[in-house]
Amino acid sequence: QVQLVESGGGLVQAGGSLRLTCAASGRTFSTYTMGWFRQTPGKEREFVAVVNRSGDRTRYADSVKGRFTISRDNAKNTVYLQMNSLKPEDTAVYYCAARKVYTIVVLTTDDDMYDYWGQGTQVTVSS
Protein backbone atom coordinates (compact mmCIF):
# COMPACT_ATOMS: atom_id res chain seq x y z
CA GLN A 1 0.00 0.00 0.00
CA VAL A 2 1.30 3.45 -0.96
CA GLN A 3 -0.12 6.76 0.13
CA LEU A 4 0.62 9.83 -1.97
CA VAL A 5 0.29 13.43 -0.83
CA GLU A 6 0.72 16.31 -3.27
CA SER A 7 1.61 19.86 -2.35
CA GLY A 8 2.86 23.04 -3.97
CA GLY A 9 -0.15 24.09 -5.98
CA GLY A 10 -1.48 27.61 -5.98
CA LEU A 11 -2.26 30.71 -7.99
CA VAL A 12 0.40 32.09 -10.32
CA GLN A 13 0.49 34.55 -13.19
CA ALA A 14 1.12 33.41 -16.72
CA GLY A 15 4.83 33.01 -17.30
CA GLY A 16 5.46 32.11 -13.69
CA SER A 17 6.67 28.91 -12.08
CA LEU A 18 5.51 26.40 -9.52
CA ARG A 19 7.06 23.26 -8.11
CA LEU A 20 4.75 20.43 -7.16
CA THR A 21 5.85 17.82 -4.67
CA CYS A 22 4.44 14.34 -4.13
CA ALA A 23 5.46 12.58 -0.94
CA ALA A 24 4.99 8.82 -0.79
CA SER A 25 4.70 6.54 2.19
CA GLY A 26 6.22 3.09 2.36
CA ARG A 27 9.62 1.50 1.96
CA THR A 28 9.38 0.41 -1.66
CA PHE A 29 9.13 3.77 -3.41
CA SER A 30 11.95 2.89 -5.80
CA THR A 31 9.89 0.03 -7.24
CA TYR A 32 7.25 2.40 -8.60
CA THR A 33 7.08 4.32 -11.82
CA MET A 34 5.73 7.76 -10.89
CA GLY A 35 3.51 9.93 -13.03
CA TRP A 36 1.80 13.31 -12.96
CA PHE A 37 -1.63 13.81 -14.47
CA ARG A 38 -4.03 16.72 -14.52
CA GLN A 39 -7.75 17.24 -14.88
CA THR A 40 -10.08 20.17 -15.46
CA PRO A 41 -13.85 20.07 -14.89
CA GLY A 42 -15.71 18.25 -17.62
CA LYS A 43 -12.58 16.84 -19.19
CA GLU A 44 -10.78 13.53 -19.07
CA ARG A 45 -7.73 13.23 -16.88
CA GLU A 46 -4.65 13.73 -19.03
CA PHE A 47 -1.08 12.59 -18.82
CA VAL A 48 1.54 15.23 -18.01
CA ALA A 49 4.84 13.51 -17.20
CA VAL A 50 6.33 10.24 -16.00
CA VAL A 51 9.65 9.16 -14.52
CA ASN A 52 10.97 5.62 -14.28
CA ARG A 53 12.01 3.84 -11.10
CA SER A 54 15.60 4.98 -11.13
CA GLY A 55 14.85 8.52 -12.26
CA ASP A 56 16.99 8.47 -15.38
CA ARG A 57 14.20 8.23 -17.94
CA THR A 58 11.30 10.58 -18.41
CA ARG A 59 8.48 11.26 -20.84
CA TYR A 60 6.28 14.31 -21.28
CA ALA A 61 3.05 15.32 -22.92
CA ASP A 62 3.68 17.47 -25.97
CA SER A 63 1.80 20.34 -24.35
CA VAL A 64 4.33 20.64 -21.51
CA LYS A 65 7.54 19.50 -23.17
CA GLY A 66 10.33 22.01 -22.65
CA ARG A 67 8.45 23.77 -19.82
CA PHE A 68 7.91 21.06 -17.19
CA THR A 69 10.48 18.79 -15.58
CA ILE A 70 9.73 15.67 -13.57
CA SER A 71 12.28 14.28 -11.14
CA ARG A 72 12.44 12.01 -8.13
CA ASP A 73 14.48 11.50 -5.00
CA ASN A 74 14.21 7.87 -3.93
CA ALA A 75 16.02 8.55 -0.67
CA LYS A 76 13.23 10.97 0.26
CA ASN A 77 10.33 9.02 -1.27
CA THR A 78 9.46 12.11 -3.27
CA VAL A 79 8.66 13.03 -6.85
CA TYR A 80 8.65 16.59 -8.16
CA LEU A 81 7.12 18.47 -11.05
CA GLN A 82 8.88 21.74 -11.83
CA MET A 83 6.56 23.86 -13.96
CA ASN A 84 7.98 26.89 -15.76
CA SER A 85 6.50 29.33 -18.28
CA LEU A 86 3.05 28.49 -17.06
CA LYS A 87 0.07 29.23 -19.28
CA PRO A 88 -3.61 29.68 -18.40
CA GLU A 89 -4.33 26.36 -20.14
CA ASP A 90 -2.16 24.63 -17.51
CA THR A 91 -4.86 25.41 -14.95
CA ALA A 92 -6.06 22.08 -13.50
CA VAL A 93 -6.00 19.79 -10.53
CA TYR A 94 -2.69 17.94 -10.64
CA TYR A 95 -2.41 14.38 -9.39
CA CYS A 96 0.59 12.19 -8.81
CA ALA A 97 0.28 8.46 -9.31
CA ALA A 98 2.33 5.35 -8.65
CA ARG A 99 2.55 2.17 -10.64
CA LYS A 100 4.29 -0.93 -9.32
CA VAL A 101 6.71 -2.17 -11.95
CA TYR A 102 9.30 -4.91 -12.18
CA THR A 103 11.56 -3.52 -14.84
CA ILE A 104 13.50 -0.34 -14.48
CA VAL A 105 12.66 1.23 -17.85
CA VAL A 106 8.87 1.31 -17.68
CA LEU A 107 7.28 4.66 -18.53
CA THR A 108 3.49 4.55 -18.34
CA THR A 109 1.32 7.29 -19.80
CA ASP A 110 -2.04 5.48 -19.42
CA ASP A 111 -3.76 6.48 -16.18
CA ASP A 112 -5.64 3.16 -16.06
CA MET A 113 -2.33 1.39 -15.43
CA TYR A 114 -1.57 3.22 -12.18
CA ASP A 115 -2.19 1.62 -8.82
CA TYR A 116 -2.23 4.53 -6.39
CA TRP A 117 -3.27 8.18 -6.59
CA GLY A 118 -2.90 11.27 -4.48
CA GLN A 119 -5.74 13.61 -3.61
CA GLY A 120 -4.63 16.30 -6.05
CA THR A 121 -3.45 19.88 -5.80
CA GLN A 122 -5.00 22.84 -7.60
CA VAL A 123 -2.89 24.89 -9.98
CA THR A 124 -4.42 28.10 -11.30
CA VAL A 125 -2.64 30.25 -13.87
CA SER A 126 -4.05 33.71 -14.42
CA SER A 127 -3.64 35.60 -17.68
Disulfide bonds with the S-S distance in Angstrom:
Cys22-Cys96 1.93
